[in-house]
Amino acid sequence: MSDTKTFLITGVSTGLGRALACAALTAGHRVVGTVRTPADARAFEALAGDAHARILDVTDHDAVDTVVDETERDLGPLDVLVANAGYGHDGLFEESSMDDLRRQFEVNVYGTVAVIKAVLPHMRERRSGHIIAVTSMGGLITMPGLSFYHGSKFAVEGILETLGKEVADFGIHVTAVEPGSFRTDWGGRSMIRAPRVIADYDELFEPLRARRIHGSGHQPGDPDKAAAAVLRIVAADQPPTRLLLGTDALRLVQAGRDAFEREMLAWAELSASTDFDDVSRSA
């Protein structure tokens, strides 16, 4: 098929990464998927279609460069990168350690950036490509108990938005995909939970943690429909810079933006008062 593309998708053993890989393979695309174990590699390559597994830890930046360069050499140009690998840290700010923060950023931020930096020179040279990173509605809004996770996703959002402006003239598209709550293992195997030690937070946090645990497997979002949505933007001539997925993401992000605008307007006079007087008069 003339519109067949080669995808590199990180983290295809489960979740949205697996759903997207399967959808792309079904559509006739070639998919290079990264996994963490030989067993996962064999399972991925057993899927129907043009599936190629690569064992990779995205925090090993030298290995990231090697995998991307070897893939370009052996399989041809990468048309689409989906930086999907990541995990969630569930824990109150005061109860979470600096090591917890470091690990969260090593995977969600540095790992994502390392993969993009490995792919980008090839796409820039060809003057084409689509870089997609799976962030979260949690890269635009916040909830108690997820401060380190939110911090990592907010960081990726800022990096992607800036990158998109830097590479637009090279024919490279950059999209942040922001899922809401999807029926994956994000709240299970892909979630690290900090131990509870400070009773002052019990009333606030215990019900939230319980809902996250018991809600895992019952989220409203369908991973297969999310995959279909991502394939639609890959096929678009002008894909969006951001794509929210799920009605909960639409609702919560809109509510967050409305609250921000109300507060901004309420304090706008004070905000404007900080210019030099001559600047204020000329404005």
Secondary structure, DSSP 8 states (H G I E B T S, - for coil): -TT--EEEEE--SSHHHHHHHHHHHHTT-EEEEEESSHHHHHHHHTSSSEEEEEE--TT-HHHHHHHHHHHHHHH----EEEE----EEE--GGGS-HHHHHHHHIIIIIIHHHHHHHHHHHHHHHT-EEEEEE--GGGTS--TT-HHHHHHHHHHHHHHHHHHHHHGGGTEEEEEEEE-SBSSSTTTTTEEE-----GGGHHHHHHHHHHHHHHTT--SB-HHHHHHHHHHHHH-SS--SEEEESHHHHHHHHHHHHHHHHHHHHTHHHHHTTS-HHHHHH-
